[in-house]
């Protein structure tokens, strides 16, 4: 199949890989490949999250959190910091534009049309609203406002205190209600695994559990000389009480590299 240019990157559909302008090549994991291929099949048109979960199948193949995680990872590799290649369509899902275009318009078409037909409020009402906002910022719960600006796509991180470097942020992207994963124990085990690293290149760890709770997906994210580094790991344990992160795994996977 022919190579497809997405922004400054090149996508090889037959190899399921993306190559950026620096020559870095990323073989897409299953979720990222499903999301990207579905967006490409409907490029320039909004695609809802349910369709992204299903891909070319009739039933969902991945969770909604996996879709959010895949979009996050794709945007990072594409250098799409402004979300102009993969645009968020509020109330719907996402839209792919092969060439980055002005992306201030990210509402669903129906919502856009309704907003255009809505009468404009009088100017004095804007003045009252601005005054109320100012009073709220001065006297109100500022911490809630700051938190709201982060956006709903990522949960609050768990800080991993790594002795050999800066703290790592652990983002858990699956529902917390799981009988095989304890987030506190997961954070402790990851901290122990990264402890031998003198200067780990990673800044964040994105973790999720498969729907059958037998596969732990880890994505390590970092930056090196202004270049994004991504590493995807899958740990499978089909036992009823799985041990996804044995300490011997550190040496096998070379997590410090």
BAVEX-147836 format. One line per 2 residues: number of its first residue (from 1); their letters; for each residue x, y negated, z negated of N, C-alpha, C. Coordinates in steps of 0.2 Angstrom, whole numbers. Atoms other than C-alpha are relative to their C-alpha. Layout:
NUM) A) X/Y/Z/X/Y/Z/X/Y/Z; ...
! end
This chain:
1) XX) 4/6/0/0/0/0/4/-6/0; -4/6/-1/6/-18/4/1/-3/-7
3) XX) -2/3/6/14/-28/-9/-5/-6/-1; 4/6/1/3/-42/-17/3/-5/-4
5) XX) -3/6/4/9/-59/-23/-5/-2/-5; 5/3/5/1/-65/-39/4/-5/-4
7) XX) -4/6/3/8/-82/-44/7/1/3; -7/-1/-2/27/-80/-43/2/7/-1
9) XX) -1/-7/0/26/-61/-46/-2/4/6; 2/-5/-6/25/-46/-34/-3/6/-4
11) XX) 3/-6/3/13/-32/-38/0/6/6; 0/-5/-4/16/-15/-30/-6/5/-2
13) XX) 6/-5/2/-1/-5/-31/2/7/0; -1/-8/0/6/12/-26/5/2/-6
15) XX) -5/-1/6/20/10/-40/-3/-2/-6; 3/2/7/8/2/-53/6/-5/-3
17) XX) -5/4/3/22/-11/-56/0/-7/2; -1/7/-1/25/-30/-57/7/-2/-1
19) XX) -7/3/0/41/-39/-53/0/-7/0; 1/7/1/43/-57/-59/6/-3/4
21) XX) -5/3/-4/54/-70/-51/7/1/-2; -7/-2/3/69/-65/-62/2/7/2
23) XX) -2/-7/-2/69/-48/-54/-2/5/-6; 2/-5/5/62/-40/-70/-6/4/2
25) XX) 5/-4/-3/51/-25/-66/-4/3/-6; 4/-2/5/37/-19/-77/-5/5/3
27) XX) 5/-5/-1/28/-2/-75/-6/0/-4; 6/2/4/10/-6/-80/-2/7/-4
29) XX) 3/-5/4/3/5/-94/-7/1/3; 6/-2/-3/-14/13/-91/-5/-6/0
31) XX) 5/5/1/-25/-1/-98/2/-6/4; -2/5/-4/-15/-15/-90/-1/1/8
33) XX) 1/-2/-7/-16/-6/-73/-7/0/2; 8/0/-1/-35/-3/-75/-2/-7/1
35) XX) 3/7/0/-38/-22/-79/2/-3/6; -2/4/-5/-27/-29/-66/-3/3/7
37) XX) 3/-3/-6/-33/-17/-52/-8/-2/1; 7/2/-1/-51/-21/-56/-1/-8/1
39) XX) 0/7/-2/-48/-40/-56/2/-1/7; -2/0/-7/-39/-38/-40/-6/2/5
41) XX) 5/-2/-5/-54/-29/-32/-6/-5/0; 5/5/0/-65/-44/-37/3/-7/-1
43) XX) -4/6/1/-52/-58/-36/-4/-6/2; 4/7/0/-59/-76/-37/-7/1/-2
45) XX) 7/-1/3/-75/-69/-45/1/2/-7; 0/-2/7/-79/-67/-63/-1/8/-1
47) XX) 1/-7/2/-78/-49/-70/-1/1/-7; 1/0/7/-86/-45/-86/4/6/-4
49) XX) -4/-5/4/-77/-35/-100/-2/7/0; 2/-7/-1/-88/-20/-98/2/3/6
51) XX) -3/-3/-6/-83/-18/-80/7/1/0; -7/-1/1/-65/-20/-85/2/6/-4
53) XX) -1/-6/4/-67/-6/-98/-1/6/4; 2/-6/-5/-74/5/-84/5/1/5
55) XX) -4/0/-6/-63/1/-70/-4/3/6; 3/-3/-6/-68/12/-55/-5/6/-3
57) XX) 5/-5/3/-78/24/-67/-6/-3/-2; 7/2/2/-96/24/-73/0/-1/-7
59) XX) 0/0/7/-92/25/-91/7/-4/-3; -6/3/3/-79/15/-102/6/5/-1
61) XX) -6/-4/1/-61/22/-102/4/-3/-5; -4/4/6/-53/9/-114/-5/-4/-4
63) XX) 4/4/4/-59/-1/-128/0/-8/2; 0/7/-2/-63/-20/-127/6/-3/-3
65) XX) -7/2/2/-48/-23/-138/5/1/4; -5/-2/-5/-38/-14/-126/0/-5/6
67) XX) 0/5/-6/-44/-26/-112/3/-6/-2; -3/6/3/-40/-41/-123/8/0/0
69) XX) -7/-1/0/-23/-34/-126/3/0/7; -3/-1/-6/-20/-30/-108/0/-7/4
71) XX) 0/7/-3/-25/-48/-102/6/-4/-3; -5/4/3/-13/-55/-115/7/2/3
73) XX) -6/-2/-3/1/-44/-109/2/-2/7; -1/2/-7/-2/-48/-91/2/-7/1
75) XX) -1/7/0/-3/-66/-94/8/-2/-2; -7/1/2/14/-66/-103/5/2/6
77) XX) -5/-2/-5/23/-56/-89/-1/-5/6; 1/4/-6/15/-67/-75/2/-7/-2
79) XX) -2/7/2/21/-83/-85/-6/-4/1; 7/4/-1/2/-88/-85/-1/-3/-7
81) XX) 1/2/7/4/-98/-101/-6/-5/0; 6/4/0/-10/-110/-95/-6/4/2
83) XX) 6/-4/-2/-22/-96/-90/-3/-2/6; 2/2/-6/-23/-102/-73/0/6/6
85) XX) 0/-6/-5/-20/-85/-64/-6/4/-3; 6/-4/3/-31/-75/-76/-4/-5/-4
87) XX) 4/5/3/-44/-87/-81/-6/3/-4; 5/-2/5/-56/-84/-96/-6/-4/2
89) XX) 6/2/-1/-74/-86/-91/-5/1/-6; 3/-1/7/-83/-90/-107/-7/3/1
91) XX) 6/-3/0/-98/-79/-110/0/6/5; 0/-5/-5/-93/-67/-96/6/5/-1
93) XX) -6/-4/0/-75/-61/-95/6/-3/3; -6/3/-3/-60/-65/-84/-1/0/8
95) XX) 0/0/-7/-57/-70/-66/8/-1/2; -7/0/-3/-41/-68/-56/1/-4/6
97) XX) -2/4/-6/-34/-81/-44/7/2/1; -6/-2/-1/-19/-75/-35/5/-6/0
99) XX) -4/6/1/-12/-93/-34/-3/-4/-5; 3/4/6/-13/-103/-50/-3/-7/3
101) XX) 4/5/-2/-26/-116/-47/-2/-4/-7; 3/4/6/-33/-130/-59/-5/4/-3
103) XX) 5/-5/3/-42/-120/-72/-4/-3/-6; 4/3/6/-51/-132/-83/-7/2/0
105) XX) 7/-3/-1/-67/-125/-76/0/8/-2; 0/-7/1/-69/-108/-85/-6/2/-3
107) XX) 6/-2/2/-87/-108/-89/-4/5/5; 4/-4/-5/-99/-95/-81/-4/-5/4
109) XX) 4/4/-4/-108/-102/-66/-7/-3/-2; 7/2/3/-125/-102/-74/0/-5/-5
111) XX) 0/5/5/-119/-112/-89/3/-6/3; -2/6/-3/-110/-124/-77/-6/-4/3
113) XX) 6/3/-3/-126/-127/-68/-5/-3/-5; 4/2/6/-136/-129/-84/3/-7/-3
115) XX) -4/6/3/-123/-142/-90/-1/-6/4; 1/5/-5/-125/-152/-74/-7/-3/-1
117) XX) 6/2/0/-143/-153/-76/-2/-3/-6; 2/3/6/-143/-158/-94/1/-7/0
119) XX) -1/8/0/-146/-177/-97/5/-2/-5; -5/3/4/-132/-187/-104/-2/-3/-6
121) XX) 3/3/6/-134/-192/-122/3/-8/0; -2/7/0/-133/-211/-126/6/-1/-3
123) XX) -7/1/3/-116/-219/-130/0/-1/-7; -1/1/7/-121/-224/-147/0/7/-4
125) XX) 0/-7/3/-124/-205/-151/7/3/-1; -7/-2/0/-106/-202/-146/4/-3/-6
127) XX) -4/3/6/-100/-215/-159/-2/3/-6; 2/-3/6/-110/-207/-173/4/7/-1
129) XX) -3/-7/0/-103/-190/-168/8/-1/-2; -7/1/1/-85/-197/-168/1/-2/-7
131) XX) -1/2/7/-87/-205/-185/-1/6/-5; 1/-6/4/-94/-189/-192/6/5/0
133) XX) -6/-4/-1/-79/-179/-185/5/-3/-4; -6/3/4/-67/-192/-193/-1/2/-7
135) XX) 1/-1/7/-75/-190/-210/1/7/-2; -1/-7/2/-75/-171/-209/8/2/0
137) XX) -8/-1/0/-56/-171/-204/3/-3/-6; -3/3/6/-53/-182/-219/-1/4/-6
139) XX) 2/-3/6/-63/-174/-232/-2/8/0; 2/-7/-1/-68/-157/-225/5/5/0
141) XX) -4/-5/0/-60/-140/-224/5/0/6; -5/1/-6/-45/-144/-213/3/7/2
143) XX) -3/-6/-2/-38/-126/-214/-5/4/5; 5/-4/-5/-54/-119/-205/1/-3/7
145) XX) 0/3/-7/-52/-132/-191/7/3/3; -7/-2/-3/-33/-127/-189/-1/8/3
147) XX) 1/-7/-2/-38/-108/-188/-4/1/6; 5/-1/-5/-52/-111/-176/4/-2/7
149) XX) -3/2/-6/-40/-119/-164/5/6/3; -4/-5/-3/-30/-103/-162/-3/4/5
151) XX) 4/-4/-4/-44/-94/-153/-2/7/-2; 3/-6/3/-54/-78/-156/3/6/3
153) XX) -2/-6/-3/-44/-66/-145/5/4/-4; -5/-4/4/-30/-61/-158/-2/-1/-7
155) XX) 1/1/7/-33/-57/-176/6/-3/-4; -5/3/4/-23/-64/-190/6/5/-1
157) XX) -6/-5/0/-5/-56/-190/2/2/-7; -3/-3/6/3/-46/-204/7/-2/1
159) XX) -8/2/-1/21/-53/-207/4/6/-3; -5/-6/2/34/-39/-207/7/-4/-2
161) XX) -6/3/2/49/-45/-217/6/5/1; -6/-4/-2/64/-38/-208/6/-3/-3
163) XX) -6/3/3/80/-40/-218/5/-2/5; -5/2/-5/91/-41/-202/-2/-5/5
165) XX) 2/6/-5/82/-55/-193/-6/-3/-2; 6/4/1/67/-66/-192/-6/5/-1
167) XX) 6/-4/1/50/-59/-198/-4/1/7; 4/-2/-6/39/-50/-185/-7/0/-2
169) XX) 7/1/1/21/-53/-183/-3/7/3; 4/-6/-2/10/-37/-183/-7/-2/2
171) XX) 7/1/-2/-6/-39/-173/-4/7/1; 4/-7/-1/-19/-24/-175/-6/-2/4
173) XX) 5/1/-5/-30/-24/-160/-6/5/0; 6/-4/1/-42/-10/-165/-4/-1/-6
175) XX) 4/1/6/-56/-9/-177/4/2/-6; -4/-2/6/-49/-8/-195/-3/6/-3
177) XX) 3/-6/3/-61/6/-200/2/6/4; -3/-6/-3/-50/21/-196/2/4/-6
179) XX) -2/-4/5/-47/36/-206/7/3/0; -7/-2/-1/-30/39/-199/5/-5/0
181) XX) -5/6/0/-22/22/-200/-2/-4/-6; 0/5/6/-19/12/-216/5/-6/2
183) XX) -4/6/-2/-13/-6/-211/6/-1/-4; -6/1/4/-3/-8/-226/6/5/0
185) XX) -5/-5/-1/6/9/-224/3/-1/7; -3/1/-7/8/5/-205/5/-6/-1
187) XX) -4/6/1/16/-12/-210/7/2/-3; -6/-2/3/28/-4/-222/4/5/4
189) XX) -4/-5/-4/33/10/-210/4/-4/5; -4/4/-5/37/-3/-196/5/-4/-3
191) XX) -6/3/3/47/-13/-208/6/4/-1; -5/-5/1/57/2/-213/4/2/7
193) XX) -3/-2/-6/60/6/-195/4/-5/3; -4/5/-3/66/-11/-190/6/-2/-5
195) XX) -4/2/5/76/-13/-206/8/1/2; -7/-1/-2/93/-6/-199/2/-5/6
197) XX) -2/5/-6/92/-19/-184/3/-6/-3; -4/6/2/105/-33/-187/-4/-6/2
199) XX) 4/6/-3/96/-45/-175/-5/3/5; 5/-3/-5/81/-37/-167/-3/-5/5
201) XX) 3/4/-5/75/-45/-151/-7/-2/0; 7/0/0/57/-44/-155/-3/-5/-5
203) XX) 4/5/4/45/-57/-162/-7/2/-2; 6/-2/2/29/-48/-162/-1/7/2
205) XX) 2/-7/-2/21/-30/-162/-7/0/0; 7/-1/-1/4/-27/-155/-2/7/0
207) XX) 1/-7/1/-3/-11/-161/-8/2/1; 7/-2/-1/-19/-2/-156/-1/8/0
209) XX) 1/-7/0/-27/16/-158/-4/2/5; 5/-3/-6/-35/26/-144/-6/2/-3
211) XX) 7/-1/2/-53/29/-145/-1/7/-4; 0/-7/3/-50/48/-150/5/0/-6
213) XX) -4/1/6/-38/41/-164/6/5/0; -5/-5/0/-24/53/-158/7/-4/4
215) XX) -5/3/-3/-13/40/-149/1/-7/-3; -1/7/3/-5/24/-157/4/-3/6
217) XX) -3/4/-5/0/11/-144/3/-6/-3; -3/5/2/13/-1/-148/3/-4/6
219) XX) -3/4/-5/19/-16/-138/4/-5/-4; -5/4/3/35/-25/-143/1/-6/4
221) XX) -1/6/-4/36/-43/-138/5/-5/-3; -5/5/2/51/-55/-138/2/-4/6
223) XX) -3/4/-5/61/-68/-129/7/0/-1; -7/-1/0/79/-67/-124/2/-5/6
225) XX) -2/5/-4/87/-82/-116/-5/-3/5; 6/2/-4/70/-89/-111/-3/5/4
227) XX) 3/-5/-4/65/-73/-103/-4/4/-5; 5/-4/3/50/-63/-109/2/7/0
229) XX) -2/-7/0/54/-45/-115/-6/3/-3; 6/-4/2/40/-32/-116/2/7/0
231) XX) -1/-7/1/41/-14/-122/-6/4/-2; 6/-4/2/27/-2/-122/1/7/-2
233) XX) -1/-7/3/27/14/-133/-7/3/-2; 6/-4/2/14/27/-135/3/6/-4
235) XX) -2/-6/5/15/40/-150/-6/4/-1; 5/-5/0/4/55/-149/1/5/-6
237) XX) 0/-4/5/-1/65/-164/-7/3/-1; 7/-3/0/-16/77/-163/-2/3/-6
239) XX) 2/-3/6/-16/83/-181/-5/-5/-3; 5/3/4/-30/78/-193/3/-6/-4
241) XX) -3/5/4/-18/68/-203/7/-1/3; -6/1/-5/-5/61/-190/5/-4/-4
243) XX) -5/4/2/11/54/-194/3/-3/6; -1/3/-7/13/42/-179/7/-3/0
245) XX) -7/4/0/30/33/-185/4/4/-5; -5/-3/5/42/46/-193/6/-4/1
247) XX) -6/5/0/58/37/-198/5/3/5; -5/-3/-5/68/49/-186/-2/-4/7
249) XX) 2/3/-6/59/40/-172/4/-7/2; -4/6/0/70/24/-175/6/2/5
251) XX) -6/-2/-4/85/33/-168/-2/2/7; 2/-3/-6/76/41/-154/-2/-6/5
253) XX) 2/5/-4/68/25/-147/4/-6/0; -4/6/-1/82/13/-150/-3/-7/-1
255) XX) 4/6/1/71/0/-157/4/-7/-1; -4/6/1/85/-12/-161/3/-3/7
257) X) -2/2/-7/89/-14/-142/-5/-5/3
! end
